[in-house]
Amino acid sequence: MEELKEQLAELLEVEELDLTKKFSDYDSFDSLAILTILAMLDSDYNKSMKASDIRAYESIEAFCKDVLA
């Protein structure tokens, strides 16, 4: 999970990622961030999602658990 957290922190331009927050709590979370997350999921984790799936997560932790499941 650490690698995924680091990737998301870099993408969201933060030093420390708060897993209890939603993606939308971060100012840098926009359509480009969503596209980057979708590409990362496909290339690094062989997972596919829709943008609406990412927006629907109640926390980043829940997202990470689903990606790594």
N, C-alpha and C positions, 0 to 999 in steps of 0.2 A: 504494500500500500504506500510505502514511503516514496517510491519512484513516481507513482501516479500523483501523489500530493505535491511533489516537487514540480512536476510538469504543469499542474494546474496553477500553482503559485506563480510560476514564471509567466504563464499565459495571462493570468489576472494581474500581473505586475505588482505582486505583494511579496514581502519577505516571509511572512508567516501566514499560512492559510488556516482560517478558523472553520473547521469542519461542521460546526453547528449552524453556520450561516447558509443562506441560499446563494446561488450564483448571482442572482439579481441584486444582492446586497453590495456587490462590488461595482464601483463606477466603471471599471474597464470591461464589464460584461456587456457585450453588444453583439450584433449579428456577426461581425468578423470573429469574435471570440467563439461563438457557437460553431461557426464553420471550421475553425481551427480545432476545437474539441472533437467534432465529428470526424475530421481527417485523422486526428491522433488515435481515436478509438478504432478506426478502420485499420490503420497501418501498424499500430503498436499492440493492440489488444484483440484484433480480429472480431470486433463487435460493430454492430450498426444500430443507429438510433435516429430518430427524427429530432429536429430542433425543439419541437413541442415537448418531447420526452425529457429533454435536458431542462427546459424551463419548469417542468412539473415537479421536479424533485423538491422535497421539503427541506433537504439539507445536502450539502456537498458530501457528507459522510455516507448518506444513503446512496448517492450516485456512485461513489467509490466502491461500496460493497457490491452493488449490482454489476459494475464493470468487472470486478475481480472474481465474481461468483462463477 
